[in-house]
Amino acid sequence: MSPKRAMFKKTKIILVSVLGSLTAILLIVDGYSIWRY
């Protein structure tokens, strides 16, 4: 595997984890706002 491909794979993993944590944060905030009402 070329270094460029490995780099791309790493970037993809980082992107997925960032998106995952963002989704989790949004869900938590959403849950809090629903519970407040």
C-alpha positions in Angstrom: 0.0 0.0 0.0 1.4 3.4 -1.0 1.9 6.1 1.7 -0.7 8.3 0.0 -3.4 5.6 0.4 -2.5 4.9 4.0 -2.8 8.7 4.7 -6.2 8.7 3.0 -7.3 5.8 5.1 -6.1 7.6 8.3 -8.0 10.8 7.3 -11.1 8.8 6.6 -10.9 7.2 10.1 -10.5 10.6 11.7 -13.4 12.1 9.7 -15.6 9.2 10.7 -14.7 9.6 14.4 -15.2 13.3 14.3 -18.6 12.9 12.6 -19.5 10.2 15.2 -18.7 12.5 18.1 -20.6 15.4 16.5 -23.6 13.2 16.1 -23.4 12.0 19.7 -23.1 15.6 21.0 -26.1 16.7 18.8 -28.1 13.7 20.1 -27.3 14.6 23.7 -28.1 18.3 23.3 -31.3 17.3 21.5 -32.2 14.9 24.4 -31.6 17.6 27.0 -33.8 20.2 25.1 -36.6 17.6 24.8 -36.4 16.7 28.5 -36.5 20.3 29.5 -39.9 20.9 28.0 
